[in-house]
């Protein structure tokens, strides 16, 4: 499992890995994984704007329904992250 996060490999940063993972997970229609990875992307340094831009690419290349679902899940993840940050 550590290999998928690049431990011991320096070719991509965690931020770059997150930016790659979000559209792949969206395209594969893995909603539970997507929420987890959106939260991880925030921790790895992606801004909400970068996450949104990444999900817009999903709409262009994977279809609008996939992007709509992904944006909904990302908003839920943002809300959860905000709630944790304020408590």
C-alpha positions as a Markdown table, in Angstrom:
| # | Residue | x | y | z |
|---|---|---|---|---|
| 1 | Unk | 0.0 | 0.0 | 0.0 |
| 2 | Unk | 2.8 | 2.4 | 0.8 |
| 3 | Unk | 4.0 | 2.1 | -2.8 |
| 4 | Unk | 0.9 | 3.8 | -4.2 |
| 5 | Unk | 1.7 | 6.9 | -2.1 |
| 6 | Unk | 5.2 | 7.0 | -3.4 |
| 7 | Unk | 7.1 | 6.3 | -0.2 |
| 8 | Unk | 10.7 | 6.1 | -1.2 |
| 9 | Unk | 10.0 | 7.5 | -4.6 |
| 10 | Unk | 10.6 | 11.2 | -5.3 |
| 11 | Unk | 9.2 | 11.5 | -8.9 |
| 12 | Unk | 5.9 | 13.1 | -7.8 |
| 13 | Unk | 5.0 | 15.0 | -4.7 |
| 14 | Unk | 2.0 | 14.0 | -2.6 |
| 15 | Unk | 0.2 | 17.1 | -4.0 |
| 16 | Unk | 0.8 | 15.9 | -7.6 |
| 17 | Unk | -0.3 | 12.4 | -6.7 |
| 18 | Unk | -3.5 | 13.7 | -5.3 |
| 19 | Unk | -4.1 | 15.8 | -8.4 |
| 20 | Unk | -3.7 | 12.6 | -10.5 |
| 21 | Unk | -5.8 | 10.4 | -8.2 |
| 22 | Unk | -8.9 | 12.5 | -8.1 |
| 23 | Unk | -9.9 | 12.3 | -11.7 |
| 24 | Unk | -9.0 | 8.6 | -11.9 |
| 25 | Unk | -11.2 | 7.8 | -8.9 |
| 26 | Unk | -14.0 | 10.0 | -10.3 |
| 27 | Unk | -13.8 | 8.2 | -13.7 |
| 28 | Unk | -13.9 | 4.9 | -12.0 |
| 29 | Unk | -17.1 | 5.9 | -10.1 |
| 30 | Unk | -15.7 | 5.2 | -6.6 |
| 31 | Unk | -17.6 | 7.7 | -4.4 |
| 32 | Unk | -16.4 | 6.6 | -1.0 |
| 33 | Unk | -12.8 | 6.6 | -2.2 |
| 34 | Unk | -13.3 | 10.0 | -3.8 |
| 35 | Unk | -14.4 | 11.6 | -0.5 |
| 36 | Unk | -11.4 | 10.2 | 1.3 |
| 37 | Unk | -9.1 | 11.4 | -1.5 |
| 38 | Unk | -10.5 | 14.9 | -1.6 |
| 39 | Unk | -9.8 | 15.2 | 2.2 |
| 40 | Unk | -6.3 | 13.8 | 1.5 |
| 41 | Unk | -5.8 | 16.2 | -1.3 |
| 42 | Unk | -6.5 | 19.1 | 1.0 |
| 43 | Unk | -4.0 | 17.7 | 3.5 |
| 44 | Unk | -1.5 | 17.3 | 0.7 |
| 45 | Unk | -1.7 | 20.9 | -0.2 |
| 46 | Unk | -4.2 | 21.2 | -3.0 |
| 47 | Unk | -6.5 | 24.2 | -2.7 |
| 48 | Unk | -10.2 | 23.9 | -3.1 |
| 49 | Unk | -9.8 | 25.8 | -6.4 |
| 50 | Unk | -7.3 | 23.2 | -7.7 |
| 51 | Unk | -9.6 | 20.4 | -6.7 |
| 52 | Unk | -12.4 | 22.0 | -8.5 |
| 53 | Unk | -10.3 | 22.6 | -11.6 |
| 54 | Unk | -9.3 | 19.0 | -11.5 |
| 55 | Unk | -12.9 | 17.9 | -11.3 |
| 56 | Unk | -13.8 | 20.2 | -14.2 |
| 57 | Unk | -11.4 | 18.1 | -16.3 |
| 58 | Unk | -13.4 | 15.0 | -15.3 |
| 59 | Unk | -16.5 | 16.6 | -16.9 |
| 60 | Unk | -14.7 | 17.3 | -20.1 |
| 61 | Unk | -13.1 | 13.9 | -20.5 |
| 62 | Unk | -15.4 | 11.5 | -18.5 |
| 63 | Unk | -18.7 | 13.2 | -18.9 |
| 64 | Unk | -20.8 | 15.7 | -17.0 |
| 65 | Unk | -22.6 | 13.1 | -14.8 |
| 66 | Unk | -19.3 | 11.9 | -13.4 |
| 67 | Unk | -18.2 | 15.5 | -12.7 |
| 68 | Unk | -21.6 | 16.4 | -11.1 |
| 69 | Unk | -21.3 | 13.5 | -8.7 |
| 70 | Unk | -17.6 | 14.3 | -8.0 |
| 71 | Unk | -18.4 | 17.9 | -7.2 |
| 72 | Unk | -21.2 | 16.9 | -4.8 |
| 73 | Unk | -18.9 | 14.5 | -3.0 |
| 74 | Unk | -16.1 | 17.1 | -2.9 |
| 75 | Unk | -18.5 | 19.7 | -1.3 |
| 76 | Unk | -19.4 | 17.1 | 1.3 |
| 77 | Unk | -15.7 | 16.5 | 2.0 |
| 78 | Unk | -15.1 | 20.2 | 2.3 |
| 79 | Unk | -18.0 | 20.6 | 4.7 |
| 80 | Unk | -16.6 | 17.7 | 6.9 |
| 81 | Unk | -13.1 | 19.2 | 6.8 |
| 82 | Unk | -14.5 | 22.6 | 7.8 |
| 83 | Unk | -16.5 | 21.0 | 10.7 |
| 84 | Unk | -13.4 | 19.3 | 12.0 |
| 85 | Unk | -11.3 | 22.4 | 11.7 |
| 86 | Unk | -13.8 | 24.4 | 13.7 |
| 87 | Unk | -14.1 | 21.9 | 16.5 |
